[in-house]
Amino acid sequence: MLPQRVKRAITENPKKVANLIDLANLPSTLREFVGQSQISRLGCFMRVWSYIKTNNLQDPNNKNVVICDDKLRSILLGKPRVDLAELPVLIKLHFPKEPK
């Protein structure tokens, strides 16, 4: 069962939800990181988040900041530190823009 607000978001904005779950061809840098040639934006974010947790890349003093290693830096515009709120925006840059 989905929460009521999630159901409402899906019915009011089906295109936004589709953009999250539609498969897209990945550029070479992201393809090397993820290990697949096609993945959804949501799936890509989940892979990046899993990589961050597995390699313990969150700042121990501030869990809202990710300390990027070389592999992560390659897909996050070369930034050494990234705020968690910035992460989806930086990942979205790798995906093609949807025509309106």
N, C-alpha and C positions, 0 to 999 in steps of 0.2 A: 504494500500500500504506500502510495506517495503522499507526502504531506499536502494539504490543501493549497498552500502558496506555490508549491512546485507544479501542481496540476494547473493552477491559474497561469503561471508563467509559460508553461508549454502551450496552452490553448491560446493565449494572447499573443505570443511571439514564436510561432512555429519555425519561422525562418532563422531566428537566432539560435534555436536549439539545433536545427539541421546543420548550421554552420559549425557547431561544436562537434557533431558526430559524423559528418560526411568525411569520407576518405579523400586525402589530397596527396599529390605527388610532392615529395620533399626535395629541397635543394641538397647538394652534396654534403655540406657541413652537418646539417641536421640528420641526414640519412646515415652518416657514419656514426653519429651519437646514438641514434635510436636503433639502428641495425635493421631497418625496414625501408622499402622505397615508398610505401604508402601507409599513412596512419591518419587518424582523426586528430583535430586540435586537442580534444580532451584526452585522447590516448597518449599523445605526445607529452602533454603536461603531466600526466600520471607517471610516465617513464622518467621524466626529469625529476619529479618529486621523489620517486623511488630511489633514483641515483643519489640525490642529496641526502636522504635519510640513511641509505646503506653506507655511504662514505663519510657520514657524520660531518657534513659541511655547514651545518647551522652554527652561528656564532654562539658559544656557550654562555656569554653574558647577555645576549639579546637574540632570542630565538626567532625574531622577525627579520633577521639579516642572514643571508647566505654568503659564505666565503667561497668564492669560485676557485676551483682548481683549473689546470690548463684545459682539460677536456670540456668542462662546463663553460669556461671563459670563451671557448671557440664558438659557442652558439648564443652567448649572451652579450654580443657586441664588444667583447674584450674587457668587460667590467670586472674589477677584482672583487667587489662586494655588491650584492643586489638585495634590495628590500623585497620581502615576499609579495607585497602588493604590486611590485613592478614585474614580477616573473611572468604572469600570463600575457602582459603587453609585449614583452620581449620575445616570447615564443610565438605570439600571433604575427610578428613581423616576418617570420619565415613562410607563412602560408599565403597563397595567392588571394588577392582581393576578389570578392564575389560581385558579379555584376548585379545592379539593382533592377 
